[in-house]
Amino acid sequence: MNTTALLAPAVGAAPTQLLIAGDWRDPRTEGAPLVVTDPATGATLAEIADAAPEDAVDAVDAAATAFDSWSRTAPRYRGELLRAAYDLLMARAGAFASVITSEMGKPLAESRAEVAYGGEFLRWYAEEAVRATGTTRTAPDGAAFHTTIRQPVGPSLLITPWNFPLAMLTRKIAPALAAGCTVVVKPAEETPLTALLFANLLVEVGVPPGVVNVLTTSRPGQVVARMLDDHRIRKLSFTGSTEVGRRLLAASANGVLRTSMELGGNAPFVVFADADLDAAVEGAVVAKLRNGGQSCVAANRFIVDRRVADEFVAAFADRLRAQVVGHGADPATTLGPMINTRQRDRAAGLVRDAIADGATPVLSDDPEPGTAFLRPVLLTDVCTDSAVWREEVFAPVAPVRVVDSEEEALQLASDTDAGLVGFAWSRDAARLTRAAHALECGMVGLNRGLVSDASAPFGGMKQSGLGREGSDVGMQEYLETKYISHPFPPT
């Protein structure tokens, strides 16, 4: 099967230029293009525009110019544009899924699921656009009447990751546009085609020039720094690693920017002795292997009660062993490649180090040099000081640690600087309630291996980030509260 050729028509539909002020244009500085490759084969998918800092200035100019009229556009109209984008995205779901699989590598079934998930943010915020409500009250002393209104924060910089190139984009663009903000989008250099294709869709449905601008670049540090130094950018939303997030927070301090940071995770997956093991194993497969483990909400550490550990590990190993590794366009594939060989080599190195530290490999892999594929790995007896336990693995690698009590499990689960999501499995409602309150994370899945939903607040505690995306609070991240005081009774 020539998988690259199979997906080529959809890939070829993606623009290859920068979107600035409603125009598709080349960079101002001539240079080599940004090359986008298929992670499964290494084949070139497209050569696209590689923005320079000068283009960033143009994009901010466009966003700042468009902000005045867009912020005053009727909320209903903004919502109707988002709804039109949702409808057109669903009509082209197959093409978008093909592009996602081509540049990111995940199986087509997962890419289709991402399109559906990403579309839900458009549909949700199409409805939320008209709900930027304020408050009114009489001052306690009766002397004044207080009103609060919500206004868009201003031109916003949105930086999206490579692992969910559509959903992470719509999760930011939709609430920003619903709130009345204009945006400059900087997609990941590994997966820019999905962002370009979606931006073109927004142009088609009638989003005005300058409201959405897209910069693809191989020099993200320089391009982003230029925009963060521009006082007209008033908001930064970033999804990515904690390390990069720290640097962006520091850079945002000079402009005192509003920031939303969805950073790394190190999710515990706790299996108590009274869990439904069949359901727990099924949930473990979902929580670990969605997106090939390349997800901030992937289960990263498996904490299992000793009384059920052998049974859980054996059943989990069977499910991992049955995964079909291959190109995402092959219908038989259930696990695609990692995003590149660098990420694959990092994960393989963490596994080797864990084994050297005393971990037992139930399932292991000796990756083929030059490819980005990694078969599922399952380790037991993992030392809690090993990097595979302490760091976010971002790969189909499952380290297991056995515990003897509920208290030990919950203490171990929260023994990390990360705090994005946690999972707990039990038939005891009281135990699940205790776990939900004890886990130090922003989201908890109880007897569920998947928590992401456009209508729910997504975000973490500790070093997993600031702010929330999704739900009604996701649009509040793009709104300022203004308080107005006038005499009572009004004159």
Secondary structure, 3 states (H helix, E strand, C coil): CCHHHHHHHHHHCCCCCEEECCEEECCCCCCCCEEEECCCCCCEEEEECCCCHHHHHHHHHHHHHHHHHHHCCCHHHHHHHHHHHHHHHHHCHHHHHHHHHHHHCCCHHHHHHHHHHHHHHHHHHHHHCCCCCCEEEECCCCCEEEEEEEEECCCEEEECCCCCCCHHHHHHHHHHHHHCCCEEEECCCCCHHHHHHHHHHHHHHCCCCCCEEECCCCCHHHHHHHHHCCCCCCEEEEECCHHHHHHHHHHHHCCCCEEEEECCCCEEEEECCCCCHHHHHHHHHHHHHHHHHCCCCCEEEEEEEHHHHHHHHHHHHHHHHCCCECCCCCCCCCECCCCCHHHHHHHHHHHHHHHHCCCEEEECCCCCCCCCCCCCEEEECCCCCCHHHHCCCCCCEEEEEEECCHHHHHHHHCCCCCCCEEEEECCCHHHHHHHHHHCCCCEEEECCCCCCCCCCCECCCHHHEECCECHHHHHHCCEEEEEEEEECCCC
